[in-house]
Amino acid sequence: MRRRNQLVALKDGESWVQGIDEVKTLVKNFFAHNFAEDWRTRPNLE
């Protein structure tokens, strides 16, 4: 029988996040925040 990896819960600060949709949302927001670009700091070609 093939084993599968599972994420049952993740800790977010002091609380635990459980459930498929809640864990997906937490992971999506984590990566969106870490890979967001701040466009105000880009140089202008004038």
C-alpha positions in Angstrom: 0.0 0.0 0.0 1.3 3.5 -0.9 1.7 6.0 1.9 0.7 9.6 1.3 1.8 12.8 3.0 -0.9 14.6 4.9 -1.1 18.0 6.7 -3.8 17.7 9.3 -3.2 21.0 11.1 -0.7 23.9 11.1 0.1 26.3 14.0 -0.5 29.9 13.2 0.9 32.0 16.0 -0.7 30.7 19.2 -3.6 28.9 17.5 -3.9 25.7 15.4 -5.5 25.8 12.0 -7.4 22.6 11.1 -9.4 21.6 8.0 -8.6 21.4 4.4 -9.8 24.8 3.3 -8.4 26.6 6.3 -4.9 25.0 5.9 -5.0 25.8 2.1 -5.9 29.4 2.8 -3.1 29.8 5.5 -0.5 28.3 3.1 -1.6 30.5 0.2 -1.5 33.7 2.3 1.9 32.7 3.7 3.5 32.4 0.2 1.6 35.4 -1.2 3.0 37.6 1.6 6.5 36.3 1.2 6.7 36.6 -2.5 4.8 39.9 -2.9 6.9 42.7 -4.7 6.9 46.3 -3.5 6.6 48.2 -6.7 7.3 51.6 -5.1 11.0 50.7 -4.7 11.6 50.0 -8.4 13.7 52.6 -10.3 12.1 54.7 -13.0 13.5 55.1 -16.5 12.9 58.7 -17.3 
